[in-house]
């Protein structure tokens, strides 16, 4: 079956797999070829990907897994893949930390710009009648 992972910045992974096991708040669901169409939500969990010659893990957060016509699609805010669950989780945690640091930096930069704008408006006398 075809497998594709899409995150906020585009397609992150694509591959062919034999079957998957989705682990979420409801437990584990195995999806094999010709499975009935299904939609699963994953707040925090993983997808075990089994191909002919390997097993890998996709750790994700805030995601939706859909399966239809032998195509498995994962849409998530963040997802990282690894050869073991531990390595995928470690990569996920690193990516999440980097994203939080970038967000924090963006927020600080925005606050700085807002302050400069406020000072410029006050200096120019704009808004006074």
MMTF fields as JSON, N, C-alpha, C and O atoms, coordinates in Angstrom:
{
  "mmtfVersion": "1.0.0",
  "mmtfProducer": "UNKNOWN",
  "numBonds": 515,
  "numAtoms": 516,
  "numGroups": 129,
  "numChains": 1,
  "numModels": 1,
  "chainsPerModel": [1],
  "groupsPerChain": [129],
  "chainIdList": ["A"],
  "bondAtomList": [4, 2, 8, 6, 12, 10, 16, 14, 20, 18, 24, 22, 28, 26, 32, 30, 36, 34, 40, 38, 44, 42, 48, 46, 52, 50, 56, 54, 60, 58, 64, 62, 68, 66, 72, 70, 76, 74, 80, 78, 84, 82, 88, 86, 92, 90, 96, 94, 100, 98, 104, 102, 108, 106, 112, 110, 116, 114, 120, 118, 124, 122, 128, 126, 132, 130, 136, 134, 140, 138, 144, 142, 148, 146, 152, 150, 156, 154, 160, 158, 164, 162, 168, 166, 172, 170, 176, 174, 180, 178, 184, 182, 188, 186, 192, 190, 196, 194, 200, 198, 204, 202, 208, 206, 212, 210, 216, 214, 220, 218, 224, 222, 228, 226, 232, 230, 236, 234, 240, 238, 244, 242, 248, 246, 252, 250, 256, 254, 260, 258, 264, 262, 268, 266, 272, 270, 276, 274, 280, 278, 284, 282, 288, 286, 292, 290, 296, 294, 300, 298, 304, 302, 308, 306, 312, 310, 316, 314, 320, 318, 324, 322, 328, 326, 332, 330, 336, 334, 340, 338, 344, 342, 348, 346, 352, 350, 356, 354, 360, 358, 364, 362, 368, 366, 372, 370, 376, 374, 380, 378, 384, 382, 388, 386, 392, 390, 396, 394, 400, 398, 404, 402, 408, 406, 412, 410, 416, 414, 420, 418, 424, 422, 428, 426, 432, 430, 436, 434, 440, 438, 444, 442, 448, 446, 452, 450, 456, 454, 460, 458, 464, 462, 468, 466, 472, 470, 476, 474, 480, 478, 484, 482, 488, 486, 492, 490, 496, 494, 500, 498, 504, 502, 508, 506, 512, 510],
  "bondOrderList": [1, 1, 1, 1, 1, 1, 1, 1, 1, 1, 1, 1, 1, 1, 1, 1, 1, 1, 1, 1, 1, 1, 1, 1, 1, 1, 1, 1, 1, 1, 1, 1, 1, 1, 1, 1, 1, 1, 1, 1, 1, 1, 1, 1, 1, 1, 1, 1, 1, 1, 1, 1, 1, 1, 1, 1, 1, 1, 1, 1, 1, 1, 1, 1, 1, 1, 1, 1, 1, 1, 1, 1, 1, 1, 1, 1, 1, 1, 1, 1, 1, 1, 1, 1, 1, 1, 1, 1, 1, 1, 1, 1, 1, 1, 1, 1, 1, 1, 1, 1, 1, 1, 1, 1, 1, 1, 1, 1, 1, 1, 1, 1, 1, 1, 1, 1, 1, 1, 1, 1, 1, 1, 1, 1, 1, 1, 1, 1],
  "groupList": [{"groupName": "UNK", "atomNameList": ["N", "CA", "C", "O"], "elementList": ["N", "C", "C", "O"], "formalChargeList": [0, 0, 0, 0], "bondAtomList": [1, 0, 2, 1, 3, 2], "bondOrderList": [1, 1, 2], "singleLetterCode": "X", "chemCompType": "L-PEPTIDE LINKING"}],
  "groupTypeList": [0, 0, 0, 0, 0, 0, 0, 0, 0, 0, 0, 0, 0, 0, 0, 0, 0, 0, 0, 0, 0, 0, 0, 0, 0, 0, 0, 0, 0, 0, 0, 0, 0, 0, 0, 0, 0, 0, 0, 0, 0, 0, 0, 0, 0, 0, 0, 0, 0, 0, 0, 0, 0, 0, 0, 0, 0, 0, 0, 0, 0, 0, 0, 0, 0, 0, 0, 0, 0, 0, 0, 0, 0, 0, 0, 0, 0, 0, 0, 0, 0, 0, 0, 0, 0, 0, 0, 0, 0, 0, 0, 0, 0, 0, 0, 0, 0, 0, 0, 0, 0, 0, 0, 0, 0, 0, 0, 0, 0, 0, 0, 0, 0, 0, 0, 0, 0, 0, 0, 0, 0, 0, 0, 0, 0, 0, 0, 0, 0],
  "groupIdList": [1, 2, 3, 4, 5, 6, 7, 8, 9, 10, 11, 12, 13, 14, 15, 16, 17, 18, 19, 20, 21, 22, 23, 24, 25, 26, 27, 28, 29, 30, 31, 32, 33, 34, 35, 36, 37, 38, 39, 40, 41, 42, 43, 44, 45, 46, 47, 48, 49, 50, 51, 52, 53, 54, 55, 56, 57, 58, 59, 60, 61, 62, 63, 64, 65, 66, 67, 68, 69, 70, 71, 72, 73, 74, 75, 76, 77, 78, 79, 80, 81, 82, 83, 84, 85, 86, 87, 88, 89, 90, 91, 92, 93, 94, 95, 96, 97, 98, 99, 100, 101, 102, 103, 104, 105, 106, 107, 108, 109, 110, 111, 112, 113, 114, 115, 116, 117, 118, 119, 120, 121, 122, 123, 124, 125, 126, 127, 128, 129],
  "secStructList": [7, 3, 3, 3, 3, 3, 3, 6, 6, 3, 3, 3, 3, 3, 3, 3, 7, 1, 3, 3, 3, 3, 3, 3, 6, 6, 3, 3, 3, 3, 3, 3, 6, 6, 7, 7, 7, 3, 3, 3, 3, 3, 3, 3, 3, 3, 3, 3, 3, 3, 7, 1, 1, 7, 3, 3, 3, 3, 3, 3, 3, 3, 3, 3, 3, 3, 3, 3, 6, 6, 3, 3, 3, 3, 3, 3, 3, 3, 3, 3, 3, 3, 1, 1, 2, 2, 2, 2, 2, 2, 2, 2, 2, 2, 2, 2, 2, 2, 2, 2, 2, 2, 2, 2, 2, 2, 2, 2, 2, 2, 2, 2, 2, 2, 2, 2, 2, 2, 2, 2, 2, 2, 2, 2, 6, 6, 6, 7, 7],
  "xCoordList": [0.842, 0.0, 0.881, 2.01, 0.349, 1.085, 0.924, -0.11, 1.964, 1.991, 2.551, 3.596, 1.85, 2.318, 2.053, 0.987, 3.046, 2.925, 3.051, 4.023, 2.053, 2.072, 2.024, 1.187, 2.93, 2.95, 2.751, 2.545, 2.814, 2.503, 3.292, 2.807, 4.493, 5.301, 5.359, 6.183, 4.5, 4.43, 4.625, 4.592, 4.828, 5.0, 6.36, 7.392, 6.346, 7.587, 8.114, 9.323, 7.235, 7.663, 6.666, 5.472, 7.178, 6.348, 7.048, 8.273, 6.275, 6.887, 5.799, 4.61, 6.228, 5.333, 5.518, 6.645, 4.417, 4.486, 3.569, 2.621, 3.864, 3.05, 1.8, 0.683, 2.019, 0.907, 1.383, 2.582, 0.424, 0.755, -0.051, -1.094, 0.46, -0.273, -0.314, 0.726, -1.524, -1.705, -1.989, -2.931, -1.175, -1.37, -1.849, -1.163, -3.052, -3.605, -4.331, -4.174, -5.12, -5.813, -6.825, -7.23, -7.24, -8.196, -7.519, -8.2, -6.201, -5.481, -4.697, -4.173, -4.613, -3.875, -4.794, -5.638, -4.619, -5.41, -4.46, -3.674, -4.532, -3.714, -4.483, -5.687, -3.78, -4.388, -3.559, -2.378, -4.193, -3.543, -4.117, -5.081, -3.524, -4.049, -5.521, -5.944, -6.283, -7.712, -8.548, -9.671, -8.025, -8.781, -9.941, -9.854, -11.01, -12.128, -11.652, -10.761, -12.224, -11.828, -12.014, -12.993, -11.059, -11.092, -10.421, -9.514, -10.885, -10.273, -10.001, -10.897, -8.765, -8.378, -7.739, -7.033, -7.983, -7.298, -6.198, -6.332, -5.112, -3.986, -3.579, -2.954, -3.942, -3.513, -2.012, -1.26, -1.594, -0.178, -0.08, -0.806, 0.808, 0.933, 1.955, 2.84, 1.814, 2.76, 2.093, 1.021, 2.767, 2.361, 3.561, 4.645, 3.351, 4.401, 4.263, 3.196, 5.343, 5.336, 6.115, 7.306, 5.451, 6.105, 6.165, 5.136, 7.39, 7.57, 8.139, 8.285, 8.456, 8.96, 10.22, 10.387, 11.114, 12.403, 12.755, 13.879, 11.809, 12.145, 10.9, 9.766, 11.17, 10.128, 10.621, 11.781, 9.745, 10.099, 8.899, 7.784, 9.155, 8.116, 7.989, 8.981, 6.762, 6.461, 5.78, 4.657, 6.449, 5.862, 5.199, 5.798, 3.955, 3.228, 2.365, 2.102, 1.93, 1.086, 0.042, 0.335, -1.173, -2.28, -2.415, -2.245, -2.722, -2.796, -4.071, -4.847, -4.251, -5.365, -4.768, -3.931, -5.208, -4.762, -5.974, -7.004, -5.847, -6.947, -6.438, -5.281, -7.331, -6.994, -8.158, -9.298, -7.849, -8.867, -8.148, -7.122, -8.69, -8.118, -6.635, -5.832, -6.29, -4.908, -3.916, -2.742, -4.388, -3.519, -3.709, -4.822, -2.613, -2.634, -2.057, -0.928, -2.83, -2.38, -2.373, -3.324, -1.289, -1.168, -0.996, -0.098, -1.858, -1.768, -1.555, -2.391, -0.441, -0.111, 0.596, 1.195, 0.511, 1.26, 2.757, 3.536, 3.148, 4.566, 4.646, 3.818, 5.637, 5.847, 7.315, 7.921, 7.872, 9.264, 9.334, 8.636, 10.185, 10.303, 11.666, 12.644, 11.717, 12.973, 12.908, 11.82, 14.061, 14.094, 13.552, 13.164, 13.529, 12.93, 12.014, 12.106, 11.138, 10.247, 11.063, 10.775, 12.076, 12.889, 13.586, 13.617, 14.145, 14.831, 13.839, 14.132, 12.676, 11.652, 11.165, 10.963, 10.975, 10.52, 11.574, 11.241, 12.841, 13.927, 13.967, 14.11, 13.841, 13.82, 12.605, 12.694, 11.466, 10.242, 10.434, 10.086, 10.993, 11.211, 12.168, 11.95, 13.232, 14.18, 13.491, 13.672, 12.703, 12.009, 11.004, 10.863, 10.309, 9.322, 10.01, 9.526, 11.137, 11.883, 12.373, 12.272, 12.9, 13.376, 12.225, 12.388, 11.06, 9.889, 9.451, 9.094, 9.475, 9.085, 10.062, 9.65, 11.356, 12.358, 12.181, 12.318, 11.882, 11.652, 10.406, 10.396, 9.35, 8.12, 8.384, 7.912, 9.144, 9.473, 10.235, 9.947, 11.211, 11.993, 11.082, 11.193, 10.185, 9.248, 8.358, 8.085, 7.901, 7.053, 7.82, 7.275, 9.085, 9.907, 10.129, 10.013, 10.452, 10.652, 9.386, 9.46, 8.231, 6.963, 6.695, 6.242, 6.965, 6.769, 7.66, 7.235, 8.886, 9.833, 9.308, 9.355, 8.815, 8.271, 7.036, 6.864, 6.181, 4.986, 5.379, 4.767, 6.403, 6.871, 7.428, 7.14, 8.224, 8.786, 7.683, 7.753, 6.674, 5.549, 4.805, 4.464, 4.554, 3.858, 4.642, 4.064, 5.962, 6.805, 6.781, 6.734, 6.812, 6.77, 5.448, 5.418, 4.359, 3.038, 2.97, 2.467, 3.478, 3.465, 4.325, 3.903, 5.529, 6.434, 5.84, 6.025, 5.134, 4.591, 3.352, 2.939, 2.765, 1.549, 0.313, -0.752, 0.431, -0.725, -1.771, -1.453, -2.984, -4.081, -4.529, -5.565, -3.778, -4.199, -5.061, -4.773, -6.085, -6.97, -6.671, -7.321],
  "yCoordList": [-1.182, 0.0, 1.237, 1.216, 2.312, 3.571, 4.253, 4.133, 4.966, 5.625, 7.027, 7.204, 8.033, 9.418, 10.17, 10.042, 10.965, 11.8, 13.256, 13.645, 14.055, 15.483, 16.248, 15.973, 17.213, 18.081, 19.518, 19.766, 20.46, 21.855, 22.438, 23.347, 21.934, 22.509, 21.643, 21.892, 20.634, 19.817, 18.337, 17.89, 17.587, 16.137, 15.847, 16.309, 15.083, 14.763, 13.385, 13.223, 12.388, 11.038, 10.424, 10.724, 9.561, 8.757, 7.426, 7.375, 6.345, 5.037, 4.008, 4.326, 2.788, 1.639, 0.813, 0.596, 0.355, -0.491, -1.689, -1.659, -2.74, -3.953, -3.771, -4.073, -3.267, -2.941, -1.963, -1.741, -1.374, -0.427, -0.773, -1.424, -0.321, -0.405, 1.012, 1.611, 1.54, 2.892, 2.792, 2.115, 3.468, 3.488, 4.873, 5.872, 4.916, 6.2, 6.003, 4.966, 6.982, 6.932, 5.787, 5.417, 5.221, 4.111, 2.745, 1.725, 2.711, 1.443, 1.332, 2.325, 0.116, -0.105, -0.663, -1.517, -0.165, -0.611, -0.997, -0.172, -2.255, -2.706, -2.459, -2.7, -1.979, -1.731, -2.472, -2.185, -3.423, -4.197, -3.793, -3.03, -4.306, -4.029, -4.422, -5.372, -3.697, -3.931, -3.768, -4.267, -3.083, -2.78, -1.869, -1.119, -1.93, -1.018, 0.412, 0.629, 1.387, 2.778, 3.133, 2.735, 3.886, 4.223, 5.577, 5.967, 6.279, 7.535, 7.411, 7.069, 7.688, 7.635, 8.955, 9.573, 9.387, 10.574, 10.123, 9.123, 10.879, 10.572, 11.863, 12.732, 11.985, 13.157, 13.068, 13.986, 11.968, 11.638, 10.14, 9.372, 9.728, 8.302, 8.022, 8.833, 6.836, 6.463, 5.558, 4.999, 5.435, 4.495, 3.591, 4.059, 2.3, 1.316, 0.952, 0.529, 1.117, 0.875, -0.395, -0.482, -1.372, -2.642, -2.822, -2.864, -2.926, -3.194, -4.601, -5.32, -4.987, -6.345, -6.659, -7.773, -5.659, -5.944, -5.068, -5.13, -4.252, -3.396, -2.973, -3.089, -2.48, -1.91, -0.536, -0.379, 0.454, 1.783, 2.36, 1.845, 3.43, 4.046, 5.523, 6.216, 5.98, 7.387, 7.909, 7.51, 8.794, 9.401, 10.694, 11.496, 10.892, 12.081, 12.635, 11.979, 13.87, 14.563, 15.356, 15.944, 15.36, 16.088, 15.715, 16.552, 14.449, 13.967, 13.219, 12.841, 13.023, 12.24, 11.215, 11.547, 9.966, 8.894, 8.435, 8.079, 8.445, 7.978, 6.847, 6.833, 5.897, 4.803, 4.591, 4.403, 4.626, 4.399, 4.008, 4.593, 3.02, 2.566, 2.2, 2.546, 1.508, 1.074, 2.227, 2.067, 3.384, 4.537, 5.0, 5.311, 5.044, 5.518, 6.928, 7.153, 7.864, 9.252, 9.675, 9.427, 10.315, 10.853, 12.36, 12.833, 13.102, 14.559, 14.938, 14.627, 15.609, 15.911, 17.254, 17.745, 17.833, 19.065, 18.791, 19.58, 17.678, 17.294, 15.781, 15.095, 15.256, 13.813, 13.556, 14.256, 12.558, 12.167, 10.652, 9.941, 10.167, 8.733, 8.239, 8.986, 6.964, 6.368, 4.858, 4.292, 4.191, 2.73, 2.03, 0.863, 2.75, 2.221, 3.299, 4.469, 2.89, 3.869, 4.908, 6.103, 4.451, 5.353, 6.411, 7.585, 5.998, 6.958, 7.926, 9.112, 7.424, 8.306, 9.299, 10.474, 8.832, 9.709, 10.765, 11.928, 10.367, 11.311, 12.386, 13.57, 11.977, 12.939, 13.851, 15.047, 13.282, 14.069, 15.121, 16.287, 14.697, 15.631, 16.755, 17.91, 16.421, 17.441, 18.432, 19.643, 17.914, 18.788, 19.677, 20.855, 19.109, 19.891, 21.004, 22.135, 20.675, 21.676, 22.795, 23.973, 22.423, 23.427, 24.314, 25.525, 23.708, 24.483, 25.452, 26.592, 25.008, 25.886, 27.046, 28.179, 26.766, 27.831, 28.842, 30.046, 28.356, 29.24, 30.093, 31.287, 29.461, 30.202, 31.282, 32.411, 30.926, 31.881, 33.065, 34.216, 32.781, 33.833, 34.727, 35.952, 34.101, 34.871, 35.757, 36.902, 35.229, 36.016, 37.199, 38.297, 36.979, 38.064, 39.125, 40.32, 38.682, 39.623, 40.428, 41.63, 39.781, 40.466, 41.478, 42.589, 41.116, 42.037, 43.264, 44.39, 43.036, 44.129, 45.078, 46.298, 44.513, 45.328, 46.112, 47.274, 45.467, 46.156, 47.339, 48.404, 47.155, 48.238, 49.396, 50.561, 49.067, 50.102, 50.854, 52.075, 50.137, 50.771, 51.704, 52.826, 51.248, 52.067, 53.356, 54.442, 53.226, 54.404, 55.364, 56.579, 54.837, 55.684, 56.423, 57.592, 55.753, 56.39, 57.517, 58.601, 57.261, 58.291, 59.48, 60.628, 59.22, 60.296, 61.129, 62.345, 60.476, 61.204, 62.009, 62.895, 61.694, 62.398, 61.881, 62.492, 60.793, 60.218, 59.809, 59.276, 60.061, 59.701, 60.838, 60.729, 61.937, 63.094, 63.998, 64.231, 64.485, 65.418, 66.836, 67.747],
  "zCoordList": [0.0, 0.0, 0.0, 0.49, -0.557, -0.568, 0.783, 1.442, 1.176, 2.475, 2.291, 1.667, 2.839, 2.712, 4.006, 4.608, 4.43, 5.624, 5.2, 4.552, 5.574, 5.279, 6.59, 7.45, 6.738, 7.912, 7.443, 6.255, 8.375, 8.084, 6.911, 6.238, 6.658, 5.578, 4.324, 3.445, 4.226, 3.014, 3.287, 4.434, 2.217, 2.33, 2.957, 2.47, 4.032, 4.741, 4.333, 4.161, 4.173, 3.817, 2.843, 2.879, 1.975, 1.084, 0.895, 0.786, 0.856, 0.683, 0.402, 0.375, 0.195, 0.089, 1.359, 1.802, 1.94, 3.126, 2.957, 2.171, 3.705, 3.665, 4.527, 4.106, 5.751, 6.645, 7.701, 7.863, 8.424, 9.493, 10.739, 10.671, 11.868, 13.132, 13.695, 13.969, 13.864, 14.388, 15.88, 16.293, 16.689, 18.136, 18.539, 18.324, 19.133, 19.585, 20.906, 21.55, 21.314, 22.604, 22.692, 23.794, 21.561, 21.56, 21.601, 21.707, 21.519, 21.473, 20.183, 19.679, 19.643, 18.407, 17.338, 17.608, 16.111, 14.972, 13.849, 13.383, 13.413, 12.286, 10.995, 10.921, 9.988, 8.683, 7.643, 7.451, 6.981, 5.935, 4.583, 4.514, 3.513, 2.176, 2.122, 2.782, 1.344, 1.123, 2.387, 2.445, 3.396, 4.612, 4.237, 3.265, 4.991, 4.735, 4.977, 5.799, 4.282, 4.529, 6.003, 6.634, 6.533, 7.956, 8.176, 7.44, 9.199, 9.628, 11.122, 11.894, 11.529, 12.938, 13.337, 12.54, 14.56, 15.074, 16.024, 16.729, 16.027, 16.908, 17.604, 16.997, 18.896, 19.659, 19.907, 19.578, 20.483, 20.665, 20.46, 21.091, 19.586, 19.329, 18.258, 17.984, 17.648, 16.604, 15.591, 15.824, 14.454, 13.417, 13.165, 12.818, 13.344, 13.052, 11.577, 11.134, 10.821, 9.379, 9.082, 9.381, 8.499, 8.205, 6.691, 6.016, 6.169, 4.739, 4.597, 5.585, 3.38, 3.14, 3.946, 4.442, 4.075, 4.698, 5.896, 6.394, 6.367, 7.51, 8.282, 7.816, 9.477, 10.33, 10.753, 11.135, 10.686, 11.181, 11.914, 11.828, 12.629, 13.45, 13.105, 12.881, 13.068, 12.837, 14.094, 14.405, 14.815, 16.01, 15.567, 14.85, 15.998, 15.582, 16.695, 17.703, 16.475, 17.443, 16.665, 15.624, 17.187, 16.563, 15.094, 14.207, 14.852, 13.478, 13.161, 14.038, 11.869, 11.348, 10.39, 9.551, 10.525, 9.644, 8.848, 9.42, 7.52, 6.674, 5.791, 5.373, 5.517, 4.615, 3.67, 4.094, 2.366, 1.345, 0.056, -0.291, -0.651, -1.929, -1.813, -2.679, -0.749, -0.493, -0.412, -0.746, 0.031, 0.27, 1.705, 2.129, 2.445, 3.82, 3.842, 3.406, 4.348, 4.443, 5.899, 6.64, 6.295, 7.646, 7.511, 6.813, 8.18, 8.22, 9.676, 10.525, 9.978, 11.372, 11.485, 10.528, 12.678, 12.923, 12.908, 12.374, 13.491, 13.503, 13.457, 14.057, 12.749, 12.655, 12.342, 11.531, 12.986, 12.753, 12.665, 13.388, 11.77, 11.539, 12.018, 12.02, 12.425, 12.856, 12.771, 12.662, 12.818, 12.722, 13.97, 13.915, 15.094, 16.319, 16.886, 16.515, 17.784, 18.409, 19.171, 19.106, 19.889, 20.706, 19.85, 20.219, 18.708, 17.832, 17.189, 17.041, 16.811, 16.234, 17.278, 16.971, 18.518, 19.605, 19.91, 20.139, 19.914, 20.16, 19.068, 19.37, 17.808, 16.694, 16.805, 16.53, 17.21, 17.382, 18.473, 18.289, 19.613, 20.725, 20.334, 20.699, 19.589, 19.124, 18.19, 18.317, 17.253, 16.296, 17.01, 16.684, 17.984, 18.731, 19.527, 19.57, 20.152, 20.915, 19.993, 20.334, 18.83, 17.867, 17.396, 17.255, 17.152, 16.729, 17.815, 17.52, 19.079, 20.185, 20.331, 20.577, 20.181, 20.267, 19.136, 19.349, 17.947, 16.801, 17.021, 16.721, 17.552, 17.866, 18.902, 18.771, 19.934, 20.997, 20.411, 20.738, 19.543, 18.896, 18.046, 18.082, 17.288, 16.459, 17.318, 16.956, 18.464, 19.363, 19.945, 20.058, 20.316, 20.86, 19.786, 20.055, 18.562, 17.457, 17.195, 16.945, 17.251, 17.012, 18.126, 17.851, 19.359, 20.485, 20.325, 20.582, 19.903, 19.686, 18.599, 18.756, 17.513, 16.422, 16.865, 16.496, 17.657, 18.162, 19.044, 18.963, 19.891, 20.753, 19.922, 20.196, 18.913, 18.046, 17.306, 17.16, 16.842, 16.157, 17.102, 16.727, 18.321, 19.315, 19.589, 19.643, 19.763, 20.012, 18.823, 19.012, 17.617, 16.418, 16.305, 15.919, 16.638, 16.587, 17.606, 17.309, 18.809, 19.859, 19.44, 19.584, 18.922, 18.5, 17.364, 17.319, 16.456, 15.305, 15.659, 14.911, 16.802, 17.203, 16.488, 16.579, 15.796, 15.109, 16.13, 17.193, 15.797, 16.687, 17.569, 18.225, 17.607, 18.402, 17.544, 16.369, 18.132, 17.416, 17.763, 17.25]
}
